[in-house]
Amino acid sequence: MTIDEIRFEMSINEVKPNDIEEIIEECIHSGFSPEDMDTALQKRGYPKIFTIDYDELDMYDEDAWDDD
């Protein structure tokens, strides 16, 4: 993923432009791992964007499969 793609993903997920630039600057020094970027987002109060926590998903919600 390029820096422009990272910047785009954050912008469409309503991350403030100033926060985007700060996160990118941090990642230039520490690396652009999805986990590190999500940690930086969460420190600023944003939800994760780059990783999925499958344990938090309720894929087997019985109501989601009802054909009523």
C-alpha positions as CSV (number, residue, x, y, z in Angstrom):
1,M,0.0,0.0,0.0
2,T,1.4,3.4,-1.0
3,I,1.3,6.5,1.2
4,D,-1.3,8.0,-1.1
5,E,-3.5,4.9,-0.7
6,I,-3.1,5.1,3.1
7,R,-3.9,8.8,3.0
8,F,-7.0,8.1,0.9
9,E,-8.2,5.3,3.2
10,M,-8.0,7.5,6.2
11,S,-9.6,10.5,4.5
12,I,-12.7,8.4,3.4
13,N,-13.0,7.2,6.9
14,E,-13.2,10.8,8.2
15,V,-9.8,11.1,9.8
16,K,-8.9,14.8,10.1
17,P,-6.2,15.9,7.6
18,N,-3.8,17.0,10.4
19,D,-4.1,13.6,12.1
20,I,-3.5,11.8,8.8
21,E,-0.2,13.7,8.3
22,E,0.9,13.1,11.9
23,I,0.2,9.3,11.6
24,I,2.0,9.1,8.3
25,E,5.0,10.9,9.8
26,E,5.0,8.5,12.7
27,C,4.9,5.5,10.4
28,I,7.7,6.8,8.3
29,H,9.9,6.3,11.4
30,S,8.3,3.2,12.8
31,G,7.0,1.4,9.7
32,F,3.7,1.1,7.9
33,S,2.3,-2.0,9.4
34,P,-1.5,-2.1,9.5
35,E,-1.4,-2.8,13.3
36,D,0.8,0.3,13.9
37,M,-1.4,2.5,11.8
38,D,-4.5,1.3,13.6
39,T,-2.8,1.8,17.0
40,A,-2.0,5.4,16.0
41,L,-5.6,5.9,14.9
42,Q,-7.0,4.5,18.1
43,K,-4.7,6.8,20.2
44,R,-6.4,9.7,18.5
45,G,-9.9,8.3,19.1
46,Y,-10.6,6.8,15.7
47,P,-11.7,3.2,15.0
48,K,-9.4,0.7,13.3
49,I,-9.3,1.0,9.5
50,F,-6.4,-1.2,8.4
51,T,-7.0,-4.4,10.4
52,I,-10.1,-6.6,11.2
53,D,-10.6,-8.0,14.6
54,Y,-12.6,-11.1,13.7
55,D,-13.4,-11.8,17.4
56,E,-15.4,-8.6,17.5
57,L,-17.5,-9.6,14.4
58,D,-20.7,-11.5,15.1
59,M,-20.9,-13.5,11.9
60,Y,-23.2,-16.0,13.4
61,D,-25.9,-13.6,14.6
62,E,-29.1,-15.7,14.2
63,D,-31.2,-12.6,13.3
64,A,-28.9,-12.0,10.3
65,W,-29.9,-15.3,8.7
66,D,-33.6,-15.2,9.2
67,D,-35.6,-15.3,6.0
68,D,-38.8,-13.7,7.5
